[in-house]
C-alpha cells in the first residue's frame, strides 16, 4: 500500500466534509416540513372544533324550532278550546237574554231626546200653636186673624202641618229650531184642601198645581217667552220674606205682599244682554182676568173674564253685585155686569184695577234686607185690599232684616202692613160682614241651617182693625202664632 500524500489527504478530508455537510444541509428542510405538518394538524383541529360547534348550534336551533312548534300547537289547542267555550257562553247568554226578554221590563223615567229633567223640592213640617183662628186657614197658611174679640180661649188651637211640602220638575234642552230652545216647569204642593171632612181627612192633604209653564228662549238675544201658569209680575218672587213656617203663604201675604199665579204669557227681555255691570231686564205680561164674581168663579164666568179683558203687567228689574231692585205696574178692567150681562150693579158697573210696586233686596256683609211697597186700586184679585173685592184703594208693603251670625245661624225680623181706604171698604163690604180696615204683622225667627236641612223657631204677631158686622162699630183683633219648623231640601 502506497502512502498517502498530502494532496490526497486534502481530497479525502474534503470528501469527508462534504459527506458530513449533506445531512446538515437537509436539516432546515426537514424542520420546515415538520413545522408545516404541525400547522396543518392545528388547522384541522380548529376546523374540527368549529364543525362541532356548528353542529351543536344546529342541534339547539332544531330544538328551539321544535319547542316553538309545540307551543304553537298548544296555543292553537287553547284557542280552539276558548272559542268553543265562548260559543257555549254565547249560547247561554242568548238563552238568558231570551228569558229576560220574556219578562216585562220595569218602567223607567224617560223624556224627549236631548231634554234634561231635574227633580227638586222640599219636605216641610211645622208644629204650631196659635191664639186665634186665621183667615185663609190655620197653621202654615195663617195670615191675619178672623175679626172678633182677641184672646178668647176657645179660639186657640195647635197642631202639625206638612202642607208646605213641595216638589217640581224642571225641563231643559228642548229645541224649537237653531236659534230658539227652552224647557218648562211643573210645580205642586199640598194646599189643595183636605180629602173630605171625615175623621181622617186632616192627614190627607190634596195636591195643588202651583205652576205649569213652558219657556222658549233665544240665548243670543237674551229673549224668553214664558207660556202657562206662573206668578204674575207683581209678586216679588225673588224678594219674599224668609220663613220656614210660611212658605206657600208667605209672611205678610195679603198684608204688604201682593201677587198671585195666573195662566198667561210673559215676554222677558235682557236690555243689555252680554254687557258688563248692572243687568237690566224688562218683562211684559198678559194674564187671565179674575174677580170674585159675579158668576161662577171656577168656570171663567167672573167679571174679570167679561169680554176677555186680561190683566196687563210690566216690570223693570236691575241687578248689581249685592243688590237688585224692581219696579212693576198692573192694569185690568172689570165689568161687574158679569159674563151674561144681567147682574145688577148698584154701585159701579165698571172698575179699573191699577197698581204700582217698588221693591228689592240688598245683602251688605252678613245683613240681608228685603222690602217692597205698593199702592193700588181694586187689587183684591192679586191679594191686595186685604183680599176684599171692590173699587178699593190700598197702600202697603213689608220690610225684612236678617243677619247671619255664622254659616249656620241666622235671625230675621219682619214687618208688613196693608191699609185699604176705610170709606171704600165700608162701601163695598158684603152685608153682615166685618170690613177689614188695616192689618199689621210682625215676625221674629231664629234659624239653623246645615247642609240640606233647616230648622227654626218663629213667632208671628198680628193686629187687625175692622168694623163690626153691621159696619157701624170698630174692633181690634190680635193674634199670635208660635211654630217649630223643620225643612229638608232636595
PyMOL commands that set and color helices and strands:
alter all, ss='L'
color gray80, all
select helices_A, chain A and resi 6-101+139-141+153-155+201-203+237-239+303-305+380-382+385-387+422-428
alter helices_A, ss='H'
color red, helices_A
select strands_A, chain A and resi 116-130+157-161+166-175+181-189+208-218+223-231+261-270+279-287+311-319+323-335+350-362+367-377+393-404+409-420+436-450+453-467+474-489
alter strands_A, ss='S'
color yellow, strands_A
deselect
rebuild
show_as cartoon
